[in-house]
Amino acid sequence: MVPSKILFVNNIKSALADFFSSNNYTKIGILVDENTEKLCLPSIMNNNEHSDFLILKIKSGEKNKNINSCIKIWDKLTYNKFDRNSLIINLGGGVITDMGGFIAATYKRGIDFINIPTTLLAQVDASVGGKLGIDFNSYKNQIGVFKESKFTFIDTKFLLTLSKRELNSGYAEIIKHCLIKDKSKFNEIYNQKLDKNNWENIIKHSVDIKSIIVKSDLKENGLRKILNFGHTIGHAIESTYMNKEKKLLHGEAIAIGMICESYISYKVKKLKFDELKKISNIIIKIFNPKKVDFFEEIIEKSYQDKKNINNKIKICVLNEIGKCKYDYEINENLIVKSLEYYNKIL
């Protein structure tokens, strides 16, 4: 069951009008980047309404999800006298919802925020579950807090603004949700072409899975860790390539991480080889990924994963498609072997 705070809407302007009719805020800011300001902001308000809102603008891209961007927004909120009865609307993808929520949760010890996710990644994952944060020293989500949005409004029409690459990136999290919790759904999407998907249905499926897990473990002390399948190695790959010439989108790195962690699941005798092949096949078909280098840097960044304890690398492994186990300790050699496997099958 999708939580009542997550609303699927067909008319975002009408949904916001209903929200504001029953919620009174002293000031309202809308956080955008240059892309969502151009492509998405007109969908939520008319030009003559701009005077009622403060437009808060950051540069797009993961490289700008940092403390310096936060400082600029905190400065603007302070200068414009935002008080504790103010609201921030996060209009954008994962960078916007992660960082915008973090900015709101820390400004004056916390003000309300709502999410309007505009990418597939944000609609199925980043804007759901209350994880907020920024990157620090090239480490993913190193600084952050837990706080849920007042509401999240999901309108699939925003997906029409995305490039194929961005759409694919979000699809990685849909695959992940199936791998950790729903084998039958994975088999359903295995041969499904992306452009034939009923997006609202498939997004609701992912949101439902994530919400049930988060409800049982908000602060990620146990079961919620399975939502990180593919992310220990995937985040390390994403962080490694963040400062390289050919950067990877979040979902692209996580897709590689899922192949690697599926391979490790097979090597530790949890996952059958035919299921490993099936997982590898769907990811290669959708992402057409490239080989990865910089193994030593990827390993070094794996040690910064938030699931690790006492400098021991812990990942999620699949017992089978649809069943996931968390806190499985691995060594560096297994990471190297998994990266070699990934490069070999391309």
C-alpha positions in Angstrom: 0.0 0.0 0.0 1.5 3.4 -1.1 1.6 5.7 2.0 -1.0 8.5 2.1 1.8 11.1 2.0 2.8 10.0 -1.5 0.2 11.1 -4.0 0.0 10.1 -7.6 -1.5 13.0 -9.5 -2.6 13.8 -13.0 -2.9 17.6 -12.5 0.0 18.9 -10.4 -1.3 22.5 -10.3 -4.6 21.3 -8.9 -2.9 19.1 -6.4 -0.8 21.9 -5.1 -3.8 24.2 -4.9 -5.5 21.6 -2.7 -2.4 21.3 -0.6 -2.1 25.1 0.0 -5.8 25.4 0.7 -5.3 23.4 3.9 -1.7 24.4 4.8 -0.8 28.0 5.6 2.9 28.9 5.2 4.5 32.3 5.8 7.0 31.9 2.9 7.4 29.3 0.1 10.6 28.6 -1.8 10.9 26.4 -4.9 14.3 24.6 -5.4 15.1 24.0 -9.1 18.1 23.6 -11.4 18.4 25.1 -14.8 16.7 22.1 -16.4 13.6 21.9 -14.1 13.3 25.7 -14.1 12.8 25.6 -17.9 11.0 22.2 -18.4 9.0 21.7 -15.2 8.4 24.9 -13.3 5.8 26.1 -15.9 3.8 22.9 -15.2 3.3 23.9 -11.5 2.6 27.6 -11.8 1.8 30.4 -14.2 4.3 33.3 -14.7 2.1 35.7 -12.8 2.3 33.4 -9.7 6.1 33.6 -9.5 5.9 36.7 -7.2 4.3 34.5 -4.5 7.2 32.1 -4.4 11.0 32.5 -4.0 12.8 30.6 -6.8 15.9 28.9 -5.3 18.2 27.8 -8.1 21.2 25.5 -8.1 23.3 24.0 -10.9 22.3 20.6 -12.0 24.4 17.5 -11.6 25.8 15.3 -8.8 29.0 17.4 -8.6 26.9 20.2 -7.2 25.3 18.2 -4.4 27.6 19.6 -1.8 27.9 21.9 1.2 28.7 25.0 -1.0 25.3 24.7 -2.8 23.6 24.3 0.6 25.3 27.4 1.9 24.1 29.5 -1.0 20.5 28.4 -0.4 20.7 28.9 3.4 22.0 32.4 2.7 19.1 33.1 0.4 16.5 31.8 2.9 18.1 33.8 5.7 18.3 37.0 3.6 14.6 36.6 2.6 13.6 36.0 6.2 12.3 32.5 5.9 11.0 31.5 9.4 10.1 28.1 10.9 6.7 28.2 9.3 8.1 28.3 5.8 8.1 25.6 3.1 10.5 24.4 0.5 9.2 22.7 -2.7 11.8 20.4 -4.2 11.2 20.3 -8.0 13.6 18.0 -9.6 15.5 14.7 -9.6 17.5 12.9 -6.9 20.0 15.7 -6.4 17.3 18.2 -5.8 15.2 16.0 -3.5 18.2 14.8 -1.5 19.8 18.2 -1.1 16.6 20.2 -0.9 15.3 18.0 1.9 18.6 18.3 3.7 18.5 22.1 3.4 15.0 22.2 4.8 15.7 19.7 7.6 18.6 21.6 8.9 17.4 25.3 8.4 16.4 26.6 11.8 16.4 23.0 13.0 13.9 22.0 10.4 11.1 23.4 8.2 8.6 21.6 6.1 9.3 20.5 2.6 7.4 18.7 -0.2 8.9 16.7 -3.1 7.8 16.9 -6.7 10.2 14.4 -8.3 10.7 14.9 -12.0 12.9 12.0 -12.9 12.2 8.3 -12.8 15.0 7.8 -10.3 13.5 10.3 -7.9 10.0 9.0 -8.3 10.8 5.4 -7.5 13.6 6.0 -5.0 15.3 9.3 -4.1 12.2 11.2 -3.0 10.7 8.3 -1.0 11.9 7.1 2.4 13.2 10.2 4.2 16.9 9.8 3.4 18.4 13.2 2.9 22.0 14.3 2.3 24.9 15.7 0.3 28.2 14.3 -1.0 31.4 15.2 0.8 35.0 14.9 -0.5 33.7 12.8 -3.4 32.0 10.3 -1.1 28.3 9.7 -1.9 25.8 11.0 0.7 28.4 11.3 3.4 26.6 14.0 5.3 22.8 13.7 5.9 19.8 13.2 8.1 16.5 11.2 8.2 13.4 13.3 7.7 10.3 12.6 5.6 8.7 15.1 3.3 5.3 16.6 4.2 4.0 15.2 1.0 5.4 13.8 -2.3 3.5 14.4 -5.5 4.3 12.1 -8.3 3.2 13.0 -11.9 4.5 10.7 -14.6 4.1 13.4 -17.2 7.4 14.8 -16.0 9.1 11.7 -17.4 8.4 13.1 -20.9 11.1 15.7 -20.1 13.8 13.1 -19.7 16.5 11.8 -22.1 16.6 8.0 -22.7 19.8 7.9 -20.6 18.1 9.5 -17.6 15.1 7.2 -18.0 17.4 4.2 -18.0 19.2 5.5 -14.9 16.0 5.5 -13.0 15.1 2.0 -14.2 18.0 0.6 -12.4 16.2 1.2 -9.1 13.1 -0.5 -10.4 15.2 -3.6 -11.3 16.7 -3.5 -7.8 13.3 -3.4 -6.1 12.3 -6.5 -8.0 15.6 -8.3 -7.3 15.3 -7.8 -3.5 11.6 -8.4 -3.1 9.6 -9.6 -6.1 10.8 -12.4 -8.4 7.5 -12.6 -10.4 7.8 -8.8 -11.2 11.4 -9.3 -12.2 10.3 -12.0 -14.6 7.6 -9.7 -16.0 10.0 -6.8 -16.7 12.8 -9.1 -18.0 11.4 -9.1 -21.6 9.5 -5.8 -21.3 10.6 -2.9 -23.5 10.9 0.4 -21.6 8.7 2.3 -23.9 5.9 -0.2 -23.4 5.8 0.2 -19.6 2.8 1.5 -17.8 4.8 4.0 -15.8 2.3 4.8 -13.1 1.8 1.1 -12.3 5.5 0.2 -12.2 6.4 3.3 -10.1 3.6 2.4 -7.7 5.1 -1.1 -7.4 8.5 0.2 -6.5 7.2 2.9 -4.1 5.1 0.2 -2.4 8.1 -2.1 -1.9 10.3 0.7 -0.6 7.6 2.2 1.7 6.9 -1.2 3.3 10.6 -1.7 4.1 11.1 1.8 5.3 8.1 1.7 7.5 9.6 -1.2 9.4 13.1 0.3 9.7 13.2 4.1 9.1 16.8 4.6 10.5 18.3 1.6 8.5 19.3 -0.5 11.5 18.3 -3.8 9.9 15.9 -4.7 7.0 16.1 -1.3 5.2 19.7 -2.2 4.4 18.4 -4.5 1.6 17.5 -1.3 -0.4 21.2 -0.9 -0.8 21.6 -4.0 -2.9 24.1 -3.0 -5.6 25.0 0.2 -3.9 28.2 -0.6 -1.9 30.1 -1.3 -5.1 27.8 0.9 -7.2 28.3 4.0 -5.0 32.1 3.4 -5.0 32.1 3.2 -8.8 29.9 6.4 -9.0 32.2 8.3 -6.6 35.3 7.1 -8.4 34.0 8.3 -11.8 32.6 11.6 -10.3 35.9 13.3 -11.0 36.8 11.5 -14.2 36.2 12.6 -17.8 33.4 10.1 -18.4 31.1 10.4 -15.5 28.4 7.9 -14.7 24.8 8.6 -13.7 23.7 7.2 -10.4 21.6 4.4 -12.0 24.4 3.5 -14.4 26.8 2.9 -11.6 24.2 1.0 -9.5 23.5 -1.2 -12.5 27.1 -2.2 -12.6 27.1 -2.6 -8.8 24.1 -5.0 -9.0 26.0 -7.2 -11.5 29.0 -7.2 -9.2 27.1 -7.9 -6.1 25.1 -10.6 -7.9 28.4 -12.2 -8.9 29.5 -12.1 -5.3 26.2 -13.7 -4.3 27.0 -16.5 -6.7 30.6 -16.9 -5.6 29.5 -17.3 -1.9 27.0 -20.0 -3.0 23.9 -18.0 -2.4 22.7 -17.3 -6.0 22.4 -19.8 -8.8 24.4 -19.2 -12.0 21.4 -19.0 -14.3 19.9 -16.3 -12.1 23.3 -14.4 -12.2 23.2 -14.6 -16.0 19.6 -13.4 -16.1 20.4 -10.4 -13.9 23.5 -9.6 -16.0 21.5 -9.9 -19.3 18.8 -7.5 -18.4 21.3 -4.8 -17.2 23.5 -5.2 -20.2 20.5 -5.0 -22.6 19.2 -1.8 -21.0 22.4 0.0 -20.2 24.9 -1.1 -22.8 27.5 -0.4 -20.1 31.3 0.2 -20.6 34.2 -1.5 -18.8 35.4 0.0 -15.6 38.9 0.8 -14.5 40.5 2.2 -11.3 39.9 -0.9 -9.2 42.1 0.3 -6.3 40.1 3.6 -6.1 36.8 1.7 -6.2 37.9 -0.6 -3.4 39.1 2.4 -1.3 35.8 4.1 -1.7 33.9 0.9 -0.8 35.3 1.3 2.7 33.3 4.5 3.1 29.9 2.7 2.7 27.6 3.5 5.6 26.7 -0.1 6.2 30.3 -1.0 7.1 31.3 -1.7 10.7 34.8 -1.6 12.1 36.4 -1.1 8.7 34.8 -4.3 7.3 33.1 -4.1 4.0 29.5 -5.4 4.2 27.1 -5.8 1.2 23.7 -7.2 0.4 23.6 -10.6 -1.3 20.8 -12.4 -3.1 19.9 -15.9 -1.9 17.8 -15.9 -5.1 16.0 -13.4 -7.2 13.4 -11.8 -4.8 15.2 -12.7 -1.6 18.0 -10.6 -0.2 20.3 -10.8 2.9 22.1 -7.8 4.4 25.3 -7.3 6.3 27.3 -10.0 4.4 31.0 -9.4 5.0 33.3 -9.6 2.0 37.0 -9.0 1.3 38.7 -6.9 -1.3 39.5 -9.9 -3.5 35.8 -10.6 -4.0 35.3 -7.0 -5.2 38.2 -7.3 -7.7 36.8 -10.7 -9.0 33.3 -9.2 -9.4 34.7 -6.2 -11.4 36.7 -8.6 -13.5 33.5 -10.7 -14.1 31.6 -7.6 -15.1 34.3 -6.4 -17.6 34.6 -10.0 -19.0 30.9 -10.3 -19.9 30.6 -7.1 -21.9 
